[in-house]
Amino acid sequence: MISLLTDARRRRGKVTATEPRTEEGSALDVQTLPAQISSQMVQLFKLLADETRLQILYFLTQRAELNVGTLCQLLQQSQPAVSHHLALMRTAGFIEMRRDGKHNFYRIQPSRFQEIGHVVYGVLPAEARAWQWNGVAVAPASGASAVASTPIITGTSGA
């Protein structure tokens, strides 16, 4: 088990900490998550932390596309409430909209989820990276250097 020894000391008005070590005393070789990626992941998880939005995504994984009225029935929520969630998800790039007459149809943007998978799992060790979601392989193609420049959330977050 890894023990982080923090032995904080005040020196010249600053708090310093000793280097983290394992119980055996060897230096603990870990990296911190870059601030840009951390901030983007927080926004991503805030957006997905809503049960209604997760339900919408789950419904959309089962159908090529669904219209707002059908989603309202499935969720047992009003049209303005469902439209609000859809707008947030569309702004973030998770879903796309197609208008047909008076109806708006929504579908998942699979490449967006693949991008997110690259970022989320690109910071993990190689053996933990390869996985599939809904039949789509999600594994970083070019390592962590490509990860840092990939924005997770596009647009503004209203989560």
PyMOL commands that set and color helices and strands:
alter all, ss='L'
color gray80, all
select helices_A, chain A and resi 35-48+51-62+68-75+79-91+110-122+126-128+144-147
alter helices_A, ss='H'
color red, helices_A
select strands_A, chain A and resi 9-11+14-16+66-67+95-100+103-108+131-133+136-138
alter strands_A, ss='S'
color yellow, strands_A
deselect
rebuild
show_as cartoon
